[in-house]
Amino acid sequence: MIISDETLKRMMAEGAIAVEPIEPYQLQPASIDLRLGRSFLKVDENTLESLSLDSELPYVAIEKDEIILPPHTFLLATTVEYVRLPANVTAFVEGRSSIGRMGLFIQNAGWVDPGFEGTITLELFNANRLPIRLQAGRRICQIVFAFMDQVTRRPYAGKYQGQRGTVGSRVFQDPDAAR
């Protein structure tokens, strides 16, 4: 069941869910708008022949209040907000429709698992033929929360737990990675 604005307000006031910092205008009927941070990562494609799931990727770190995303370009970004979920709530991140209508695709890697806490790393892709100028502090996406049918026995404790800022892929740390 998707959690409503009133339940979200109550749960945040009680400390069950955290989304910090937050301004009143970010609370939507069935979600919370999240803002773009000022930390970005771009794969250093000049040092690679191809991307591999088995080795750490080299990234170029960028700290800026404004960044231009060229056409057909991929970039990792972060949210301003730090999110903390209890063991009975999951969440997913979606791009805002006003931003999507400009050709900017916004994802995060799947669900935000119960028990996760940290900033949210976003995957941005400019599908447009024109560059898109992005500004830190602007609402970029929304997080939707849902109750699970029961409390999970194993809250998230993975390789992204507690992340702050933009975090690159850690797929090479997976237990099934080639060693």
Backbone torsions as a table, in degrees:
resi	resn	phi	psi	omega
1	MET	NA	129.0	177.5
2	ILE	-68.4	138.5	-177.5
3	ILE	-88.8	130.6	-177.2
4	SER	-79.5	167.9	178.8
5	ASP	-58.0	-42.5	-178.5
6	GLU	-66.2	-40.9	178.2
7	THR	-68.9	-38.9	176.5
8	LEU	-60.5	-45.0	178.8
9	LYS	-59.0	-44.8	-179.6
10	ARG	-64.6	-46.5	-178.5
11	MET	-64.6	-35.6	176.8
12	MET	-69.7	-40.0	178.6
13	ALA	-63.4	-35.2	179.0
14	GLU	-81.2	-11.6	-179.1
15	GLY	84.7	8.7	-180.0
16	ALA	-71.0	-38.2	175.1
17	ILE	-121.7	140.8	174.1
18	ALA	-121.6	134.5	169.0
19	VAL	-139.2	103.3	-171.0
20	GLU	-138.5	138.4	-5.2
21	PRO	-79.1	159.6	-179.2
22	ILE	-140.4	142.3	175.2
23	GLU	-108.1	150.3	-177.8
24	PRO	-53.8	-35.5	-177.4
25	TYR	-67.4	-13.3	-179.0
26	GLN	-78.6	-21.6	-178.5
27	LEU	-77.4	120.2	-179.8
28	GLN	-109.3	173.2	-176.6
29	PRO	-56.8	-34.7	-177.3
30	ALA	-138.3	23.3	-178.2
31	SER	-165.1	177.2	172.7
32	ILE	-127.4	127.6	175.7
33	ASP	-72.4	137.0	176.6
34	LEU	-111.3	148.4	-175.9
35	ARG	-102.6	152.0	179.0
36	LEU	-73.7	129.9	174.8
37	GLY	-80.8	-170.0	-177.7
38	ARG	-113.6	15.5	-179.8
39	SER	-111.2	127.8	-177.8
40	PHE	-133.6	152.7	173.5
41	LEU	-130.8	138.4	176.8
42	LYS	-129.8	133.2	177.0
43	VAL	-60.0	132.8	178.2
44	ASP	-80.1	80.7	-173.8
45	GLU	-67.2	-15.0	178.8
46	ASN	-73.6	-12.9	-177.9
47	THR	-108.4	3.0	-175.0
48	LEU	-125.0	148.4	171.2
49	GLU	-90.6	-35.0	178.2
50	SER	-158.8	166.2	175.7
51	LEU	-91.2	145.2	-178.7
52	SER	-132.2	142.8	176.4
53	LEU	-75.6	-13.4	-171.4
54	ASP	-99.7	-2.8	179.8
55	SER	-138.3	154.9	-179.2
56	GLU	-66.2	137.5	-179.6
57	LEU	-87.4	141.8	173.0
58	PRO	-82.1	130.7	178.8
59	TYR	-119.0	153.0	169.0
60	VAL	-101.3	121.2	179.4
61	ALA	-88.0	136.8	-179.5
62	ILE	-130.5	129.3	174.6
63	GLU	-119.0	110.3	-177.3
64	LYS	-150.7	154.2	174.0
65	ASP	-83.4	-18.1	179.6
66	GLU	-145.8	139.2	179.5
67	ILE	-141.9	145.8	177.5
68	ILE	-106.0	125.6	179.1
69	LEU	-99.8	107.6	-179.0
70	PRO	-63.2	164.6	177.8
71	PRO	-57.3	143.4	175.1
72	HIS	53.9	41.6	-178.4
73	THR	-120.3	145.3	179.7
74	PHE	-110.0	140.1	-178.1
75	LEU	-150.7	140.6	171.6
76	LEU	-92.8	144.0	179.4
77	ALA	-140.7	179.9	178.9
78	THR	-135.2	164.6	173.7
79	THR	-91.5	156.4	171.4
80	VAL	-68.2	-39.4	-170.4
81	GLU	-78.7	141.0	171.4
82	TYR	-96.9	129.4	-174.3
83	VAL	-115.9	139.0	174.5
84	ARG	-134.6	127.0	-178.3
85	LEU	-112.8	143.5	173.1
86	PRO	-77.9	176.0	-175.6
87	ALA	-75.2	-3.4	178.8
88	ASN	-116.1	12.9	-178.9
89	VAL	-130.9	134.7	172.8
90	THR	-116.9	168.0	-179.8
91	ALA	-149.9	160.7	172.2
92	PHE	-139.9	153.5	-175.3
93	VAL	-110.3	134.3	178.3
94	GLU	-129.6	150.6	173.0
95	GLY	-69.4	152.4	173.4
96	ARG	-73.7	141.2	-176.1
97	SER	-63.0	-34.9	178.9
98	SER	-63.2	-33.0	178.6
99	ILE	-78.0	-42.0	178.6
100	GLY	-60.3	-31.9	-179.7
101	ARG	-70.0	-11.3	174.8
102	MET	-92.6	-4.1	179.8
103	GLY	94.7	11.4	177.9
104	LEU	-96.5	115.8	177.6
105	PHE	-91.4	129.7	-178.2
106	ILE	-124.6	125.3	178.8
107	GLN	-133.0	166.1	159.7
108	ASN	-132.9	162.6	-169.8
109	ALA	-74.2	79.0	174.9
110	GLY	79.8	-152.3	-177.4
111	TRP	-72.5	154.6	166.4
112	VAL	-93.4	110.7	-172.1
113	ASP	-70.7	152.5	173.6
114	PRO	-57.2	136.4	-179.4
115	GLY	89.9	-8.7	179.1
116	PHE	-67.2	145.4	165.3
117	GLU	-145.2	141.8	-179.7
118	GLY	150.7	178.5	171.2
119	THR	-77.8	161.0	-177.7
120	ILE	-99.4	123.8	173.8
121	THR	-82.7	131.0	-178.0
122	LEU	-110.1	143.8	173.2
123	GLU	-104.7	115.8	-176.8
124	LEU	-108.0	134.9	176.2
125	PHE	-136.3	124.1	177.7
126	ASN	-89.3	103.9	-180.0
127	ALA	-86.3	-1.5	-177.9
128	ASN	-82.4	170.1	175.9
129	ARG	-93.4	-3.2	178.4
130	LEU	-115.3	152.4	174.5
131	PRO	-64.6	152.4	176.2
132	ILE	-119.7	127.3	179.0
133	ARG	-90.7	124.2	-179.5
134	LEU	-113.8	141.5	-178.9
135	GLN	-122.2	129.9	175.7
136	ALA	-58.1	143.6	179.1
137	GLY	92.0	-13.1	178.1
138	ARG	-83.7	145.8	175.8
139	ARG	-65.4	127.5	-173.3
140	ILE	-120.5	-30.1	-175.2
141	CYS	-151.5	-179.7	178.3
142	GLN	-136.4	146.3	177.6
143	ILE	-111.1	129.6	-178.5
144	VAL	-112.1	130.8	-176.6
145	PHE	-107.1	146.7	178.3
146	ALA	-142.7	141.3	174.4
147	PHE	-74.8	142.5	172.7
148	MET	-87.0	162.7	-179.8
149	ASP	-69.6	-20.2	173.9
150	GLN	-159.8	165.9	178.4
151	VAL	-67.4	134.9	178.6
152	THR	-72.1	146.4	176.6
153	ARG	-77.9	-24.2	-176.3
154	ARG	-127.4	81.2	176.1
155	PRO	-58.5	155.8	-177.2
156	TYR	-55.5	131.7	176.2
157	ALA	-144.8	32.9	-173.2
158	GLY	-83.1	-167.9	-172.0
159	LYS	-70.8	-7.9	178.0
160	TYR	-109.5	3.4	-178.2
161	GLN	-60.7	130.5	177.3
162	GLY	77.8	10.1	-177.3
163	GLN	-61.4	145.6	174.5
164	ARG	-132.4	134.7	-176.4
165	GLY	80.9	-174.7	-178.9
166	THR	-79.2	130.4	-178.9
167	VAL	-120.9	127.6	179.3
168	GLY	-75.0	176.6	-178.8
169	SER	-62.6	135.5	173.7
170	ARG	-117.7	27.6	-178.6
171	VAL	-59.4	-28.2	179.0
172	PHE	-64.9	-14.1	177.9
173	GLN	-90.1	-3.5	-179.8
174	ASP	-59.6	147.1	-179.9
175	PRO	-63.3	-22.6	179.9
176	ASP	-94.5	7.8	178.7
177	ALA	-70.0	146.2	177.5
178	ALA	-64.3	135.3	-179.6
179	ARG	-115.6	NA	NA
